[in-house]
Amino acid sequence: MANHLAIDVLDTEEAKMARSLARQFVENEILPVRQQIDDDKDHSKVIEPLFRKIMIELGMGRIMAADQPMSLTNQMGFLEELSRGDSGIAVAMACTGWCLFPIRYEPYKRPDLIEELAGVFPEDEVAFGCFAMTEPEGGCDIENPRMEGRKIHTTARLDGEEWVINGAKQWPTNSGVSHLYLTVCTTDPNLGNEGIALIYVPYPIEGVSFGRFENKVGMQADRNCSVFYDNVRVPKRYRAAGPGDDAKLLHQNLVLGSIASASMSVGTAQNIFEIVTDYATTRVAGGKPIKEHSVIACHLADMVTGIETARTYALSVSYMWDRPETYGPRWSAEMLAKSRIAKTYAADISVMVANRAMEMMGSYGYTREGDVEKHWRDNKMMQQWLGGSHVARLDIARHFCNLETL
Ligand SMILES: Cc1cc2nc3c(=O)[nH]c(=O)nc-3n(C[C@H](O)[C@H](O)[C@H](O)COP(=O)(O)OP(=O)(O)OC[C@H]3O[C@@H](n4cnc5c(N)ncnc54)[C@H](O)[C@@H]3O)c2cc1C
């Protein structure tokens, strides 16, 4: 069945190439082993070979670390397709790019640093990056623009030509396995936004250590643990921009993460919809395929309505990201609110789609073989990360309703 998107910009060769590369990888490599992914606790049997294939053999590692990435709209097409197969693999890939994004775009582009840091991503190794923001004391307060960085506990002190970093981060994607940690610090919490400092920490380095990997209900391909910084020293030039500007880059990265999260939710919801439509076509009850019962048909219609709407909105915000000359700075309150709409709506839709699909598939839906329960477990986290659905809704209401006290 054809499914065209009514946005001309997606009809380019690059857009088609990005989607088709991810789709082929999902069909040929991920789907045949997908049910084994969550059992591969040490990553050696299934997960590591999948990363080797996509990052080294297909060259996506190099593309992610490149100075000139594809348009965000096309990257989101790639990410959506990859999440259709496995959102744990997708988030590990996406966060590698996420940690480099602050220094990739004007007016804060840093060709010197991009070139220097490219060295920590060897072409023949699976090499991840990490955007380390959340702390043991909490993630939401750091993401909440109204807190202006006053709740960041990880400190950066300038000592001559070096930053000295102390503190701890918790949960960031690819923690414990990354070659590079973009660490959200404060030079002084009392300075508010002026104190926020985004500092690159290559690993291995003296003073960085890790806790145990968290035992999660899903997203096994993504590693998460605590990261401890004990007098970690990096060159002064490893700070992304400077006082005030790093706060903008933090907000810009929240916009980016929210758009990416939306695309990932759309990808998983799309796959669930395909699985449940197949099931509803072949499963007979009451003398006909269950999709021919109006109650089931209406559920399917709700699902596809949500998916189509979520996809189109996420792509429209990516389109805005790609055109700051028309839509304004990528860190604006408007961009943050719109990216949060994309994330919140897509996450809620994907959770709804997973819940209804499980119900439609009866007991089979509750088995590993049914293939929906994996997305059901993974999708839930997409609602909860990046400040969760509450903080995201506050960002939306602040911009559109001019809140004064929240
Ligand atoms: C698989 C996975 C991947 C992750 N990836 C990353 C990553 O790449 N980088 C990173 O830095 N972190 C990452 N995280 C961490 C995640 O983003 C945070 O856990 C999340 O933002 C919530 O922070 P918290 O758990 O500390 O909750 P808290 O901040 O303690 O919040 C707890 C609850 O209070 C609510 N709440 C908080 N503040 C408010 C408020 N002002 N108003 C109303 N309600 C509020 C929240 O919605 C939430 O329900 C990841 C986590 C997981 C599990």
The ligand as a Gaussian input file, in Angstrom:
#p B3LYP/6-31G(d) Opt

LIG

0 1
 C       16.732000       4.658000      28.467000
 C       17.056000       6.020000      29.014000
 C       17.786000       6.908000      28.241000
 C       18.144000       8.165000      28.766000
 N       18.950000       8.989000      28.016000
 C       19.439000      10.134000      28.580000
 C       20.422000      10.918000      27.906000
 O       20.854000      10.595000      26.788000
 N       20.933000      12.006000      28.551000
 C       20.517000      12.382000      29.807000
 O       21.027000      13.357000      30.334000
 N       19.549000      11.678000      30.455000
 C       19.016000      10.561000      29.885000
 N       18.066000       9.804000      30.557000
 C       17.502000      10.302000      31.810000
 C       16.084000      10.872000      31.630000
 O       16.047000      11.855000      30.632000
 C       15.599000      11.427000      32.983000
 O       15.518000      10.334000      33.878000
 C       14.287000      12.124000      32.862000
 O       14.476000      13.369000      32.234000
 C       13.568000      12.368000      34.187000
 O       14.462000      12.751000      35.197000
 P       14.372000      12.038000      36.622000
 O       14.252000      10.570000      36.383000
 O       15.516000      12.506000      37.422000
 O       13.000000      12.553000      37.234000
 P       12.778000      13.797000      38.216000
 O       13.440000      14.997000      37.665000
 O       13.134000      13.389000      39.592000
 O       11.197000      13.959000      38.106000
 C       10.323000      13.021000      38.731000
 C        8.873000      13.298000      38.347000
 O        8.483000      14.626000      38.686000
 C        7.909000      15.274000      37.552000
 N        8.333000      16.684000      37.563000
 C        9.586000      17.142000      37.686000
 N        9.617000      18.489000      37.675000
 C        8.341000      18.882000      37.551000
 C        7.705000      20.155000      37.486000
 N        8.407000      21.315000      37.531000
 N        6.373000      20.189000      37.350000
 C        5.652000      19.045000      37.296000
 N        6.190000      17.820000      37.347000
 C        7.513000      17.740000      37.481000
 C        8.460000      14.542000      36.350000
 O        7.629000      14.590000      35.218000
 C        8.572000      13.135000      36.866000
 O        7.330000      12.497000      36.712000
 C       17.698000       8.548000      30.054000
 C       16.926000       7.657000      30.822000
 C       16.641000       6.392000      30.324000
 C       15.886000       5.430000      31.194000

